[in-house]
């Protein structure tokens, strides 16, 4: 596919056609970053950068009440705030 380099503010830009964006697996292109590499022959490679997962992301859907209810139903719930329950080894 042939594209044109155009002036874009104080820089130069290449517009990527939507079908190329979709082939890269990019849905929301406003929030995606790309890694750009140029090899010795002048071949340009674009690679989508995977967003880094933040520790808090693992718990964003965590529901403490639901977890406590599940633990009680399984018979393994301990209320550590109340102190030791029984048979703890220290």
Secondary structure as UniProt FT lines:
FT   STRAND          5..8
FT   TURN            9..10
FT   STRAND          11..14
FT   HELIX           18..23
FT   TURN            24..25
FT   TURN            29..30
FT   STRAND          34..38
FT   TURN            40..41
FT   STRAND          44..48
FT   HELIX           55..59
FT   TURN            60..61
FT   HELIX           64..74
FT   HELIX           80..82
//
